Amino acid sequence: MLTSIPGRVALCALVAAALTDIAIAWMAWGSGVWLSDVVAYDPSPCVGACCTASGCAVVTDFGCQVIGGVYKGDGADCDPDPCLPPAAGGCCQGANCFIFSAAACGQVGGIYLGDDAPCTPGACDDCNSNGVPDALDISTGTSPDCNANGRPDECDLVPGSGTTVRLRVKVWTDGRDELIVRSNRVWWQHWDFNVPGQEGANFPTYLNGAEWFPQWPDGTASGAESTAYTRLSPRAPLLDAALELNRIAARHNVSVTQFPSAGNDYTTRVEFDDNPFGGAAWYEVELVWTFDGAVSLDCNANNIPDECDIASGFSEDLDGNGVPDECEVVTTGACCLPDGGCTPDKLSAACVQAGGFFLGAGSACGSCPPVGACCTAGLLGAQPATNRIVRVSPQTGSVLPALTPPAAGMLPGHVRIGLALGGDVLYYINSDANPTTIYELDPASGSLVRSVPIPLPSKGCDHSHIDDPDPRNVPVTNWSIGALAVYGSHIIFDHSTFPDLHRLTIGGGETIFWGTSAVLPRRAIGGDNTERVFVLTTDNFIKEVSALVNTAPVRSFVAPATDIEGLAFNGTTLYASSAAGLLYTLDPNTGSVLSTVSVADGALYGLAASGDTSGCRILSQSACAAAGGTWAGSGTDCADADNNGLADACQPSPPPVPGACCVGFACSVVTLDDCAAVGGQFQGEGSTCDGSPCGVPPGACCLPAGGCVSTANAAACAASGGVFQGARHGLRVGRVPRRSMLPRQRR
């Protein structure tokens, strides 16, 4: 027996050599794959996926056993991972729901709802009794669910007992407000502090996940009501129902202040009361109506819920009451249009849709309110050369002095000036005069609404554009801002000395390199009241970015000049002003120059635009007020007699030109109004008192034969051979002129 180590090694070598020869022969015979001449012993040296407690690894079967794993077979890979548990989802066994894998669900005789399908309340309901859960009917397309309430539409149309309709409401609220719900309509009534969604931000109200931004056409005073959301689906029942309020998130009180009943036309009112707390907070509740009846109506009997007919466009609902128009009684009458026109025999709903005022059923045209020129902001520019914010015509370049800038105003040489229109507010900043204050102005009168101090370094703001009228109380510090834009709850501005573009969310965080690092801004942003934001960049391109999504610019084009100082976008047209005094009208999609004009009186350093650059529309007084304009009066029009591209009625009246005013024979140079005030006769603008335009008063004329008569002037007296004593030297009755006053007689 070999006991020495060298002897054992020699023996192993001999055995290994023999085994190698045998293995080679066997591999040749069996067409296998030879691994190597010398390998460590492993009963199965081929590799595959091995599932262990820590995951998946590719090892041999033997190696997998060593580490306590489960071998998935030779050649099995870890991508995709074979060690993950099988997908699971809801499994219905009758009305009961369990989370199983598809295989396990089949083994227990259940109906599998799909991977990751949850077991929510009612997940296994089968309203149409076809043996398939409603959720599966909907997900496979067997049954439509146009109103997305989780029930097949055919079930929504069938009256039942214990039918429920749910409305989930989420709102950013400060103070106290009531949510009012009737059928498919939802609106707010405001009571205390700020209106819903607008405390320090501009957040929507969420109705079953849908965003709704209520408007406040009558202001936001206590008791004011918002516009209505008219697409609630499914709608609240118009019949007796039990109402349940479930509070999901609320730091104070939410309560039902009016339950629906026949007496209030089935109108629900829910009060959100955040009064005891400062600032605003998110509140979220769920309203559940339970009733005996159908979830949806089908007035036209086409087996489709009415709300789905309306949503698909199959049926019109011009008055927004949730009832297809073909199911309503047709009522027509006169419709007064905003431009002064009147359409007879118009449906009330169609009139409202056209922005008109319905005079009533059976009414005739003839009682519509008067219309006239409505003057709006148009296209505004900051003109340092004249120290004026001017209205400018993009067609001709003509300018009209519209507003006087506040505070120190503008001086020639000031270039870092910004303008922006946000709703009914004009924002102005002149960083060369006051870099730490933004001024809010009335765009019609120029009066100062308020000044907003901004704690900025000395370089301040250059240009601005506003998409939403209230970027207030937002701390922006330690920046040299060159341009500003606001859209909803987001402020977009540039760090002009870096440079890069930023977006700050009101009540949220800040994102640097907005629009990615591809946007390096240079003192001009345009996009008043639009989501589209145009930025002049350091490479002399104009690049469009989104105010909502931080992505690379969606388009870019070369700026029309290398000295652009202002941009404005009114929703359809892009305008650019240059230091050379030119105004460019551009196609915002291609950058093509549509027109170029020279601006009268100097370059514009900052632009702001409303939707109508002519600054004039024909509207009624109420419609003009709603549009934020100034009404020029009944019967006025938008004519442009001087062809300067700006409506005459909206141009400021020139100062009155004085002229001669006659009061009797007295003459003075005054204005027409002043002359009329003293009962005088105005001789015309620019006339003077030279040449006695009021006539010469009569005077005394001494006749050769003695005696005195009153005559109009010296010429008439001389013609009579008399001596004229002068105007206003009248003849006194009963008095004989002295002899010395008479001409001597020849002898």
VOLO-777939 format. One record per residue (C-alpha): x, y, z; residue number from 0. Coordinates in steps of 0.001 Angstrom, whole numbers, plus 500000, padded with zeros to 6 digits. Each point is the difference from the previous one (the first is absolute). Layout:
BEGIN
       px       py       pz    nr
        X        Y        Z   NUM
...
//
This chain:
BEGIN
       px       py       pz    nr
   500000   500000   500000     0
   501304   503423   499085     1
   500140   502151   503088     2
   502412   502742   499017     3
   498584   503206   498572     4
   502096   499830   496831     5
   498809   496499   499443     6
   496370   500987   500410     7
   500432   502930   497654     8
   501603   497715   497451     9
   497123   497576   500284    10
   497437   502775   499632    11
   501838   501243   496968    12
   499893   496565   498433    13
   496305   499619   500790    14
   499266   503475   498706    15
   501826   499307   496791    16
   498064   496802   499539    17
   496727   501701   500743    18
   500883   502776   497591    19
   500612   497498   497232    20
   496707   498290   500796    21
   498152   503316   500187    22
   501438   501192   496709    23
   498958   496800   498362    24
   496530   500223   501534    25
   499576   503645   498969    26
   501006   499159   496495    27
   497508   497177   499934    28
   497202   501949   501693    29
   500534   503328   498173    30
   500248   501920   503337    31
   501993   503123   500890    32
   503354   499447   501655    33
   500529   502473   502839    34
   503738   499601   500589    35
   502669   497429   500786    36
   500022   500806   503712    37
   496862   501261   501797    38
   498811   499865   503599    39
   497625   497181   500627    40
   496349   500977   499514    41
   497321   497466   499170    42
   498381   502583   497683    43
   502435   502710   498882    44
   497507   501771   497624    45
   498503   503303   501308    46
   496529   501474   500338    47
   497891   502354   502096    48
   500007   499364   503739    49
   497388   501608   502250    50
   501201   500855   503486    51
   498694   502113   502835    52
   502026   502934   498676    53
   498902   499702   496382    54
   501098   498284   496811    55
   503509   498776   499108    56
   501393   497987   497066    57
   501899   496986   501415    58
   500206   496230   499540    59
   497382   497700   501407    60
   502514   498769   502565    61
   500977   503572   500910    62
   496331   500940   500408    63
   499532   497097   502440    64
   503054   501128   501952    65
   498535   503477   500582    66
   496547   498646   500787    67
   498293   501229   496843    68
   497471   498578   497585    69
   501508   499144   496612    70
   497839   501009   496996    71
   501782   497784   497485    72
   503035   500004   497750    73
   500050   503070   497769    74
   497334   501873   502001    75
   500731   503746   500181    76
   499356   502646   502674    77
   498517   502396   497449    78
   497078   499898   500223    79
   500266   499132   503666    80
   498552   496492   500533    81
   500156   500444   503768    82
   497257   502618   500265    83
   496711   498781   501434    84
   497256   499527   497427    85
   497825   503015   499247    86
   496863   500190   502074    87
   496726   501860   499918    88
   496396   499848   501063    89
   498351   496594   499837    90
   496206   499878   500265    91
   498297   497043   501630    92
   496393   501033   499847    93
   499707   503402   501684    94
   503253   499516   501904    95
   503371   501251   498791    96
   503476   498661   500865    97
   503475   500848   498723    98
   501339   496920   498175    99
   502220   499243   497051   100
   498209   499081   496799   101
   500949   496343   500468   102
   498865   499910   503614   103
   496747   501739   499094   104
   499316   497362   497370   105
   500741   497214   502458   106
   497281   501239   502385   107
   497505   500542   497161   108
   500078   503794   500217   109
   499868   502717   497341   110
   503295   501846   499685   111
   499602   503789   499605   112
   503521   500555   498703   113
   503509   500647   501246   114
   500061   502650   502748   115
   496196   500362   499915   116
   498993   501066   503536   117
   497265   498542   502167   118
   498133   503274   500469   119
   496450   500065   501361   120
   497695   498690   497288   121
   502865   498548   497956   122
   498039   496779   499441   123
   496618   501628   499323   124
   498168   498593   496986   125
   497240   502527   499332   126
   499015   498483   496631   127
   499965   496436   501407   128
   502097   498545   497190   129
   502254   498064   502351   130
   502905   502378   499406   131
   500998   502690   502502   132
   499175   503518   498805   133
   503655   501033   500185   134
   500942   497208   497593   135
   497118   500848   497658   136
   501350   503553   499819   137
   503715   499146   499726   138
   499406   497496   497186   139
   497674   502335   498104   140
   496950   497777   500426   141
   498140   502905   501614   142
   500643   503729   499528   143
   500459   502322   502975   144
   499870   503417   498389   145
   499553   501884   503267   146
   502898   498107   501649   147
   498067   499152   503153   148
   501041   496342   500009   149
   496546   498699   498949   150
   499043   498829   496523   151
   497861   502618   498294   152
   497124   497565   499518   153
   499732   499755   503792   154
   500038   503772   500507   155
   496771   500243   497995   156
   498102   497416   502061   157
   498198   501314   503094   158
   501051   498139   503093   159
   499852   500062   503759   160
   502941   501451   501886   161
   501565   501614   496934   162
   502961   502221   500879   163
   501689   502970   498345   164
   503327   501206   501377   165
   501760   503352   499694   166
   503532   500438   501328   167
   501021   503633   500554   168
   503506   501297   500664   169
   500560   503736   500512   170
   502686   502430   501203   171
   497972   502236   502282   172
   500460   502967   502295   173
   497087   501415   501959   174
   496442   498800   499428   175
   498278   498950   496786   176
   497040   497868   498955   177
   500061   497448   497199   178
   496610   499795   498277   179
   498987   496911   498008   180
   496888   499549   497886   181
   499776   497266   497399   182
   503043   500410   497724   183
   500825   503530   501207   184
   502491   500910   502734   185
   500934   503512   501109   186
   501418   501913   502975   187
   498539   502742   502168   188
   502699   501955   501804   189
   499610   501419   503509   190
   503232   500759   501875   191
   503646   500819   499171   192
   501308   498711   496642   193
   498083   498033   497364   194
   500728   496282   499521   195
   503332   499198   498376   196
   501355   503547   499954   197
   501692   500507   503363   198
   503631   500483   498962   199
   499496   497860   496913   200
   497621   499093   497198   201
   498942   496405   500698   202
   496987   498295   498422   203
   497114   498387   501804   204
   500124   496250   499344   205
   496655   498292   499300   206
   500405   496224   499763   207
   503559   500728   498905   208
   499053   502488   497262   209
   501595   503458   500229   210
   497652   502996   500134   211
   501105   503632   500239   212
   496929   502004   501121   213
   499751   503589   498789   214
   498526   502945   501915   215
   498345   502370   497493   216
   498223   502006   502720   217
   503050   500409   502215   218
   500995   498220   503177   219
   498074   501893   502658   220
   498203   498070   502724   221
   497003   498246   498465   222
   501390   499961   496442   223
   499444   496872   497912   224
   502395   498422   497531   225
   499345   498696   496534   226
   498654   496441   499904   227
   501621   496717   499059   228
   497388   498331   497783   229
   501455   496590   499200   230
   499547   498096   503249   231
   499610   496332   499069   232
   498156   498152   501292   233
   497904   502884   501182   234
   498409   500416   503403   235
   496462   498540   500102   236
   496981   502237   499459   237
   497868   497981   502399   238
   499832   499197   503698   239
   503323   498598   501184   240
   501928   499420   503190   241
   503245   501980   500096   242
   503165   498907   501785   243
   503083   502200   500489   244
   503333   498223   500491   245
   502931   502166   501114   246
   503302   498833   498514   247
   502235   502970   500842   248
   498908   503112   501903   249
   501773   502037   502671   250
   496711   501559   501118   251
   496316   499649   499265   252
   498155   498754   496920   253
   496234   499619   500271   254
   496863   499652   497909   255
   498098   503283   500304   256
   497151   498989   497685   257
   498771   496503   499235   258
   498353   499445   496595   259
   496210   499992   499899   260
   497133   500850   497684   261
   499650   503337   501810   262
   503487   501164   498955   263
   499971   498353   496575   264
   502271   497209   501307   265
   502901   502355   500633   266
   502777   498969   502395   267
   502157   502536   501865   268
   503207   499041   501831   269
   501917   502535   502101   270
   503805   499925   500256   271
   501006   502049   503061   272
   503712   500712   500481   273
   499465   503325   501799   274
   501804   499226   503278   275
   503311   499386   498216   276
   502325   502341   498163   277
   500865   499338   496373   278
   498469   497254   497893   279
   499944   496201   500112   280
   498863   497076   497869   281
   496593   498576   500885   282
   498653   496781   498501   283
   496557   498457   500486   284
   497696   497493   498326   285
   496268   500521   499521   286
   497864   496877   499581   287
   496357   500206   498891   288
   497981   496805   500548   289
   496590   499730   498360   290
   497542   497740   498241   291
   500278   500603   496302   292
   502409   500015   497095   293
   503446   501525   500109   294
   499587   501504   496529   295
   497107   501113   497831   296
   499379   499174   496357   297
   497531   502603   498809   298
   500413   499140   496305   299
   499663   496225   500634   300
   503158   499001   498130   301
   501294   497805   502860   302
   502874   502404   500637   303
   500140   502206   503111   304
   499159   503605   499214   305
   503328   501246   501360   306
   501802   497698   497562   307
   497915   501224   497065   308
   501068   503522   500927   309
   503661   499139   500624   310
   500333   498189   496666   311
   498342   502819   498055   312
   497058   497821   498976   313
   497681   502438   501803   314
   500379   503726   500542   315
   499595   501590   503416   316
   500382   503672   499204   317
   498653   501227   503324   318
   502197   497591   501964   319
   497204   498570   502134   320
   500921   496366   499348   321
   496883   499286   497938   322
   500396   499387   496258   323
   498426   502899   498165   324
   497808   497694   497897   325
   498218   499000   503205   326
   499166   503546   501089   327
   497101   502231   499024   328
   501179   502250   497199   329
   499789   503656   501034   330
   501121   502751   497653   331
   500210   503750   500196   332
   502200   502972   499252   333
   503702   499636   500706   334
   502000   503197   500537   335
   503591   499439   498912   336
   503048   501651   501572   337
   500769   501937   496808   338
   496572   501630   499966   339
   498363   497626   497571   340
   496806   498141   500747   341
   498895   496582   498812   342
   496269   499257   500114   343
   498527   496583   500771   344
   503144   498775   501726   345
   500040   497146   502480   346
   500785   501321   503459   347
   502839   497509   500395   348
   501475   500861   496608   349
   499830   503695   500884   350
   501920   499456   503207   351
   502579   497917   498160   352
   500538   502849   497530   353
   500685   502373   502880   354
   496691   501760   499513   355
   497186   501095   502279   356
   496673   498193   499567   357
   497082   502450   500194   358
   497460   497296   500765   359
   497640   497535   498341   360
   498125   501567   497112   361
   501927   503289   500258   362
   500946   502069   496976   363
   503085   502022   499188   364
   499816   503648   500968   365
   500788   500058   503703   366
   503667   499096   499889   367
   502423   502128   502033   368
   501987   502600   498046   369
   503490   499194   498800   370
   503084   502051   499346   371
   503752   499895   499758   372
   501672   498040   502782   373
   503605   501070   500427   374
   502417   497333   501223   375
   503705   500059   500717   376
   501124   498714   496600   377
   503784   499909   499561   378
   501918   502036   502568   379
   503650   500966   500056   380
   502316   501810   502398   381
   501595   502972   498212   382
   502799   501642   502021   383
   500530   502748   497414   384
   496576   501473   500814   385
   499641   498749   503592   386
   496719   498392   498997   387
   498431   496578   499842   388
   498515   500223   496530   389
   497418   498189   497955   390
   501565   498993   496735   391
   498530   498828   496715   392
   501813   496929   498640   393
   498621   500929   496565   394
   501408   503541   499801   395
   502315   500561   502967   396
   497892   502965   501105   397
   500012   500585   503734   398
   497668   501693   502415   399
   501024   501026   503499   400
   497877   497694   502114   401
   501425   500054   503520   402
   502547   501872   502057   403
   502371   497640   501818   404
   499968   500244   503784   405
   502716   501145   502398   406
   503121   501369   498316   407
   498778   499031   496557   408
   502338   499257   497097   409
   502957   501914   498639   410
   501744   499725   496627   411
   502596   497305   500450   412
   497859   497849   502263   413
   499825   496562   498407   414
   499222   497485   502765   415
   496246   500564   499970   416
   497267   497382   500122   417
   496291   500029   499153   418
   497433   497233   500339   419
   496222   499766   499812   420
   498388   497662   502500   421
   496208   500094   499853   422
   498943   503514   500979   423
   503427   500985   501340   424
   503012   501425   498174   425
   503300   499121   501662   426
   502896   502444   499585   427
   503578   499991   501235   428
   502939   502258   499170   429
   503141   498449   501427   430
   502074   502988   498916   431
   497948   502205   502343   432
   498636   497690   502704   433
   501136   496367   499767   434
   498132   498822   503087   435
   496387   500918   499220   436
   497386   498695   497595   437
   497140   502431   499428   438
   496461   498807   499325   439
   498117   502489   497818   440
   496481   500344   498660   441
   500591   499457   496251   442
   497143   502358   499111   443
   500869   503007   502156   444
   503573   499348   501072   445
   499071   500545   503625   446
   502150   498160   502517   447
   498261   496977   501492   448
   502869   499159   502294   449
   503756   499557   500053   450
   501547   496663   500884   451
   503468   500129   501574   452
   502283   497219   498821   453
   503166   499379   502075   454
   502354   499772   497038   455
   503624   501070   499521   456
   500738   503232   498190   457
   499808   498599   496470   458
   496320   499235   500412   459
   497513   499172   497267   460
   500350   500877   496345   461
   496937   498678   498250   462
   496878   498203   501073   463
   496969   498188   498757   464
   497033   498871   502035   465
   497667   497095   499219   466
   497886   500297   503112   467
   499140   503170   501911   468
   501136   499116   503494   469
   503665   499055   500527   470
   499776   501456   503490   471
   501771   499462   503276   472
   502567   497694   498436   473
   503506   500341   501472   474
   502570   500236   497219   475
   503394   500827   501463   476
   503631   500161   498975   477
   499339   500140   496274   478
   500856   502403   497243   479
   496795   499533   498047   480
   499914   500978   496352   481
   496492   498844   499056   482
   496900   498738   501785   483
   496982   497906   499041   484
   497126   498598   502035   485
   497580   497262   498999   486
   497511   498714   502531   487
   501895   499237   503188   488
   503412   500074   498277   489
   502464   502865   499634   490
   502559   499710   497217   491
   502944   502387   500143   492
   503567   500262   498820   493
   503203   500398   501954   494
   501446   502512   497589   495
   503587   499987   501270   496
   500387   496205   499939   497
   497901   499646   497780   498
   497356   497296   500402   499
   496233   499686   500164   500
   498190   499092   503221   501
   496477   499037   500961   502
   498718   500583   503510   503
   496719   498387   500997   504
   497922   502054   502401   505
   499681   497967   503156   506
   502443   497463   498565   507
   503591   499625   498910   508
   502368   501533   497512   509
   501376   498415   496849   510
   503228   501313   498503   511
   500929   499648   496346   512
   496326   500171   499032   513
   499722   499001   496363   514
   503318   498139   500572   515
   503436   501552   499647   516
   499194   500611   496330   517
   498293   503243   501065   518
   502426   502784   500937   519
   497754   503076   500168   520
   500915   503544   499003   521
   497624   502691   501269   522
   496747   499253   498160   523
   497040   497696   500637   524
   496598   500032   498308   525
   496791   498119   500662   526
   497387   502158   501710   527
   497119   497824   501292   528
   501126   496913   498085   529
   501634   496703   500861   530
   502428   500536   497117   531
   503075   501926   501158   532
   502533   501455   497549   533
   503517   500778   501235   534
   502764   501952   498257   535
   503250   498110   500603   536
   503656   500983   499987   537
   500601   498302   496642   538
   497423   502401   498483   539
   497305   497374   499629   540
   496411   500273   501156   541
   499092   496728   501715   542
   496571   498832   501107   543
   499629   498187   503309   544
   496982   498770   501913   545
   498922   501750   503158   546
   498828   496658   501397   547
   502417   497248   498929   548
   503773   500198   500405   549
   501148   498720   496646   550
   502403   501233   497379   551
   498683   502800   497766   552
   497246   498783   497715   553
   501200   502268   497199   554
   502587   502670   499324   555
   500785   502455   497234   556
   502459   502795   499385   557
   498963   503375   501396   558
   499179   502568   497296   559
   502801   502306   501201   560
   503008   499921   502306   561
   498724   502821   502235   562
   496597   498676   501113   563
   498897   501602   503285   564
   496350   499002   500380   565
   497699   497058   499263   566
   496235   499612   500327   567
   497649   497189   498986   568
   496227   500476   499941   569
   499034   496390   499345   570
   500195   500209   496202   571
   502785   502404   499049   572
   503514   500615   501316   573
   501404   503536   500109   574
   503641   501037   500411   575
   501419   503507   500454   576
   503589   501025   499364   577
   502378   502638   501323   578
   500116   501403   496462   579
   496349   501009   500327   580
   498436   497247   497910   581
   496938   497899   500826   582
   499795   496512   498490   583
   496842   497914   499640   584
   500929   496297   499958   585
   498365   496660   499382   586
   500429   498303   503408   587
   500261   496552   498416   588
   502677   500707   497407   589
   501562   503334   500942   590
   499188   501388   496550   591
   499897   503794   499962   592
   496489   501017   498971   593
   500641   503744   500107   594
   502515   502574   501184   595
   499235   503623   500888   596
   501957   502873   501489   597
   498673   501134   503352   598
   499343   503715   500221   599
   501885   502011   502642   600
   502440   497316   501142   601
   500729   496362   500778   602
   497870   497849   502291   603
   501798   498251   502871   604
   497327   497566   501145   605
   496708   498933   498426   606
   496635   498744   501244   607
   497088   498799   497877   608
   496318   499303   500383   609
   497994   497960   497528   610
   498934   502990   497877   611
   502922   502158   498904   612
   497732   502566   498324   613
   498725   500769   503484   614
   496360   500214   498923   615
   496934   497744   499841   616
   496314   500792   499633   617
   498259   498865   503183   618
   497263   500959   502375   619
   501043   501832   503133   620
   499649   496901   502184   621
   501854   497793   497506   622
   502784   502579   499799   623
   500348   500044   503774   624
   500183   496205   500012   625
   502797   500195   497409   626
   501947   502408   502205   627
   499614   502887   497561   628
   498841   503611   500128   629
   496714   500766   498263   630
   500153   503038   497699   631
   496236   500481   499991   632
   496885   498975   498145   633
   500286   500224   496237   634
   503777   500403   499880   635
   501890   497787   497571   636
   503473   498638   499316   637
   500641   502071   496892   638
   503585   501020   499252   639
   499627   503175   497955   640
   503665   500971   500281   641
   501148   496485   498991   642
   502459   499724   502854   643
   498867   496490   500929   644
   498286   501170   503186   645
   496278   500615   500391   646
   499148   503696   500133   647
   497520   499544   502839   648
   502724   498461   502145   649
   502583   502698   499395   650
   500321   502551   502781   651
   498233   503233   499098   652
   502434   502806   499125   653
   499903   503078   502245   654
   497364   502528   498871   655
   501264   502772   497713   656
   498908   503472   501199   657
   498525   502656   497759   658
   498331   503395   500004   659
   496884   500263   502158   660
   497614   502937   499570   661
   497879   501200   502871   662
   498248   502941   498474   663
   502755   502061   498424   664
   502585   498716   502486   665
   502491   497422   498730   666
   502209   497548   501866   667
   501882   496825   499012   668
   498673   496986   501941   669
   498934   496384   499385   670
   496625   499076   498587   671
   498766   498742   503357   672
   501136   503142   501809   673
   498359   502179   497379   674
   496718   498144   500287   675
   500147   500312   503778   676
   499753   503836   499776   677
   497412   499981   497239   678
   502412   501140   497312   679
   500252   499255   496306   680
   503062   497867   499152   681
   501690   501119   496790   682
   501821   496711   499374   683
   503102   498150   501176   684
   503139   502048   499362   685
   498160   503278   499330   686
   501287   503221   501608   687
   498611   503361   501034   688
   501976   501829   497322   689
   497833   502050   497611   690
   497079   500370   502433   691
   498241   496677   499239   692
   497281   500983   502462   693
   499243   503268   498192   694
   500527   503624   501080   695
   497566   501549   502428   696
   498231   503178   498754   697
   501236   503490   500961   698
   498937   503665   499808   699
   500206   501866   496692   700
   499770   503833   500138   701
   498305   501333   496872   702
   500922   503256   498185   703
   496600   501550   500547   704
   500209   499293   503637   705
   498598   497151   501850   706
   501342   496534   500696   707
   499061   496584   498791   708
   501142   496490   500912   709
   501860   498345   497183   710
   501667   496629   499586   711
   503507   501190   499222   712
   502202   502881   498843   713
   499490   499238   496313   714
   496257   500304   500259   715
   500361   503246   501954   716
   502405   501482   497451   717
   497615   499111   497205   718
   497466   502231   501729   719
   502534   502806   500307   720
   500139   499593   503725   721
   502730   499544   502521   722
   500165   496566   501644   723
   500513   500186   503717   724
   501166   496395   500447   725
   498488   496604   500714   726
   497982   499807   503178   727
   499769   503827   500027   728
   496266   499816   499926   729
   497445   502827   499565   730
   498292   500972   503177   731
   496341   500764   499610   732
   499087   503628   500544   733
   503523   501225   499762   734
   501169   502177   497126   735
   503613   499666   499056   736
   502182   502999   500523   737
   500535   502282   497038   738
   503658   499387   500125   739
   499290   496410   499206   740
   498511   500921   496637   741
   501953   500582   496817   742
   500437   503642   498971   743
   497829   501333   497170   744
   501617   501691   497029   745
   498969   503594   499458   746
//
